[in-house]
Amino acid sequence: IRIQSPTLDIFFARGDRILSEVDVTENGIVVTQTSDDPQLVEALYVHADEVSAMVERGMHAVHEMMMQRAGN
């Protein structure tokens, strides 16, 4: 079973095509990432959903995602 999100593969392969902007606020940071590569944009959205799920539900969300990728 693969633990790492498959979205990271495209980020590592095409990371030079992602523009990241980080703004520091009173409550933390806001990261905005953009790209002119449609596949990267799709992966950014998927990854953002994965991270949000992990923040909201912790390791339970991680286990769910792993099981979905494994076809269970």
N, C-alpha and C positions, 0 to 999 in steps of 0.2 A: 504494500500500500504506500502510495506516495503522500508524504506529509506536506511538502512544499506546494503552494498554489501554482498551477500551470501558467497563470498570468505572469509569473516572475520570469519565465523563459523568454518571452518576447521583450520584456523590459531589459533583460541582460543583453539580448541580441541587438536591440535597436534603441538602447537608452540614449544615444546621442540625438534621437529625434523627439525626445520629450523635453519640453520647456517647463521648468519648475519655478514657481514663485512662492516664497515663504514670507508671511506677514506675522509679526509678533503682536498679540493683543493682550488686554488685561487678563483674559481667561485662558490664554495658551497661544497656540499658533494656528494659522489658517494656511493650508498648502493648496495651491492651485496648479494643476498640471495640464498642459495642452500639447497637442501634436497635430501635424497635418497628415499623419498616417492613420487611415480609418481603422486598421486592425489594432493599432496601439490605443486609439481612443476607446474602442470597444473593451480592450483589456483593462484600461484605466477604470472604466465604469464597473466592470466585474470585480476588480480588485478592491475598489472602494466599498462595494457591497459586502465583500468578504470581511474587510477590516471592520466595517460597521457591525456586522453580525458578531464578530469576536468581541468587540467592545461591549455590546449589549448582552451577549449570552455566554461569554467566556469560552472555556474549553469544550463545552457541549456543542457549540457552533462549529468548532474546529473538527470535532469527531463526526458531526453530521456531514460536513463537506467532504471529509476523507471517505466516508462510507458511500456517498453519492458518486464520487469519482471512481470508486472500486466497483460500482454497479450493484451495491447492496441496498 
